[in-house]
Amino acid sequence: MESIEQLKKDYEFSDKDVERLKELKPYMEKYINEFSKDFYDFVFRFPDIKKFFKDEETVKRHDEKIRQWYIDLFSGNYDERYFEKLRKIGEIHDKLGIPNHYINASFNFIRRWFISKINEEFGYSRKRNLYVESLGKLLDINLDILTESYIEEEISRYLQFSKLERSLLKISKRFTDLLDMALLVALIFISFLAVGLFLYDMYLLIAGEVPFEAGIITTLGSLLILWAVIELMNEEIKYLKGGGFAITAFVSVALAAIIRKILIVSLTPEDIKKLLAYGGILLILGVVYYLLKKTKD
């Protein structure tokens, strides 16, 4: 971590910027409640954010901290103590597993929010531009320190491993990447099989090899399977690009397969036991899918 003075110098954060931020204090303090509401409206759009804010008590504690950070922005005291608090915030966020992307996106929102309030107070003027410039510098410094805290924590944890452990981690990572690629290749192969199944069912229907009603239902079932495989491939591609792993995609494939079975069995009333069994499986998968989606939302 660079020294505080060097950090300020890098961002050209001067005493004039400090004075401007102190001047902004009475104007911005009156918006603190509005900021709190708008901030949480924004962050609760993030996927999986509720696992970090599990109850009202957690939200309340976090709100107290974010309000204090808001007030400190315009305090004019940007010393070692101020920046040490930022480092600790970054370390806590990292230990909780909050994605760095959430921090960056939040700061983008905060910057836009403050600019809108400064515009309301000062319109489009030179004074307004100077306030926006000074606040922008301080927000950039804040984000710099928070981000560097993430990196330092990651490096610190990595250096605690022995040489053998680091080698095993590298090998495991490469092996996992290889398995992910193998899974994608397998999904591509299965998608061709799903297309083949759909075309075969279409052939049977058009050629009159099966009753028309049965052919239609079987073809729809094959189309459902194809759709589920495509969804699974899309989720795997997102995962390889750095997105989260969507177990719901696998459940949707199982749902599609069971629905196809039910459609086929429903054509033969004598298989009522099979139909009931498939119905029970469908109900269980449906509940699992609903719970997974609800947890994700």
N, C-alpha and C positions, 0 to 999 in steps of 0.2 A: 504494500500500500504506500502510495506516495505521501509525502508530508502534506499537511493541510495547506500551508502557504504555497507549495508548488502546485497543488490541485487547483487552488483559486487562481493562480497565475495562468495555468493551462486553459482555464475557462474565461480568463480575463474578467474575473469577478473582483471588482474594486470597491473601495470605500463608497463611491458614488452609488453603486448598486445596493450596498447596505442601507444607505440613507433613503433610497427610493422605496425599498421594501418596508422600512419603518414607517414611511409616509403612507404606504398602502394599508397598514395594519387597521386603522379605524374603519376603512372602507370595506375590508374583507371580513373582519370579525363578525359583522352583522349577518353574513351569509353562511355561517358555520353549520346551522341546522339544515339549511337547504343543501349544503355540500354533503352532509352525512347521508341524507335521504337519497340524493342523486347518485352518490358513490355506491351505496349498497344496491340500488336498483341496477347499476351497471355490473358490478362484480357477480351478482347472483345469476347473470346470464351465462357465466362460464360453466362448461360441463364439469360435473363432479365437485363443484365448489361446496356443496352442502356437506361433504364429508369433512371439510375443514371448519364449518360452522354448524356443529351438530345440534346446538340448542340455543335458546334465547340468551342464556347466561354467557355463552362464548361470544355471541354477537355483541352483547353489551360491553364485555371487557375489551373487545377489539375496537368498538366504537370509541371508547374512552381514549385508547391509544391513538387512533386516527385523528381525533379531535385535538389531542395534545400536539401531534405532528403538524397539524394545520396551523395552530397558534404559533408554534416554534418557527414556522416559515417566515413569519413577519416580526420575529423578536429582535432582529438585529444582532443577535449573539451567535455567531457562526465560528465557534472556537472548537478546540479538541473534544470537549465534552459533547457538543452538538453532533459532531461527526462520529463519535464513538457510539452514541445512541443509534445512529443509522446503521453502523456495522452490526450491532447486536440485533437490530430488526432484521437485517439480511440473513444473519446466522439462524435466527429463530424460524424465519420463513423456509430456509433450506432444510432445517431439521424436521419441520412439519411435512416436507415433501411438496410444498406449493410450487407449481411449475414457474420457472423464470418468465415464461411467456405471459403469465397472468400479471406479473409485476410490470413488464413492459407495456402491456395493453392498458393497465390501470393508469400508468403515468401519461399515456397518450390521452386518455379520457380526462385526467386531472388538468393537463395543460390546456386542452380545449375548453374545459369548464371555467378555469380562471380567466382565460382570454375573453370569454363571453361576458363575465362579470365586470372585468375592467372596461370592456366596450360599453356596458350599460352605464358605468360611472363616469367615464371620460370621453365617450364617443370616439371618433376617428381623428386623433390629434397627435402632435409630436409628444406631448406628455404621456399619452396612452402608449405610444410606441416604446418610449423609454421604460415605462413600468413593465410592459410585456417582455422586453429584452432582459431586464434585470431578473424578473421572476423566472424566465426561461433558463437563464444561466444556473440559478439555484436548483431548479428542478432537474436539470441535466446532471449537476453534481450529485444530487440525491440519488438519482438512478445509477450513476456511475458507481457510487459506493455500495449500494445494495447489490448490484450485479457482481462487483468484485468480491463481495462477501460470499456470494454463491460459489464463485470460482475457487476462492481460497479454501472454503470448506471442503469442496470436492478434492482439491489437491492434497489437503491435509489428511483426509481419510485414505486417499490412495497411497500416500507415502508411509502410512502406518503398516502397510502390508510388506511382507518379506519379498525378496526377489522371486522365490518360488511361487508365492501366492499371486504376484503380479503376472507372472508367466502363465499360471493357470487361468487367471481372469482373461488374458488375451486369447488363449486357446479356446476357452469356453465361449467367448464372444464370437470368434470366427466360426466355431461349430454351430452356434445358435443361428448365425446369419445363413450358414449353409443349409440348415434345416428349414429355415423360413423360405429360402429359394426353392428347396425341394417341395415344400408344401404348395408353393405357387405353381410350380411345374405340374404337380399332381392335380391341382384344381383346373389347370388348362386342359389336361388330358380328360378329366371327368366332364368338363364342359362340352368337349367334342362328343363324348359318350351320351351326354344328355341331349345334345342336338340330334345325334343318331337315333336315340329312343323316340324323340318327338317326330322325326321324319318317318320312322318305321310305323308309328301309330297312325300318322297321316296316310301312309301307303295302305295300311290295312283298311282304313276308313274309306278311302277313295276306291280301292279295288273291290270293296264289298266283302272282304274276308271276315268281317265281324258285323254284328247288327249295328244299324246306324246309331241308335241311342248309346250303346256300349262304346262305339268308336269315338263318339263326341266326348263322352266323359273321360275315357282313357287318354285321349289327346289333350284335353284340358289339364288332366293330372300331370302329363309329361311336360306340358308348358309351364306348369307351376314349379316343377322340379328344376327346369332350366332357369327360370327366374331366380329361384333360391340360390342356385350355384353362381349365377352372375353377381348377386348381392354378396355372396361369400368371397368371391374374387375381388370385388371392389373394396371390401373391408380389409382383406389381406394386403392389397396394394397400399391402402391408407396406412396400415400398420408398418409396412416396410419403409414408408416415407417419413415415419416418426410419429404417427398418430397412435391413439390408444387401441388396445386389443378389444374387439367387439365380440364377446361370446354370444350375444344375441343373434349374430349372423348364423352361427352353427345351430342354434335352437330353431331358427326359421327354416333351415334346411330339413331338420327332423319333422317340423310341423308340415312342411310341404309334402314330405314322403308319406306321412300318416294320412293327410287329407287325400292324397292320390289313392292310397289303399282303401280308404272309406268309400271314395267314389266308385271304385271298382267292385268292392264287396256289396255295396248297396244295390247292385244290379241283380244279385242273387239272394232273395229273401231267406233261403234255407240256411244261409251263413249268418244267422242272427247273433250267434255267440261271438263270432269273429268281429262282427260289426260293433257289438257292445264293448269288446276288449279294446278295439281300436279307438272307440269313443272315449274310454277311460284314459288311454294313453294320451289322446289329443287334449283332454281336459287338463291332465297333469302338465304337459308341455306348454299349454296355454297359460297356466298359472305361473310357471317358471319364467316364461317369456315376459309376462306382465310385470312380475316382480323385478326382473332384470332391467326392464325399461324404466320402471318407476324409480329404481335406485340410481340409474344413470341420469335421469332428469332431475 
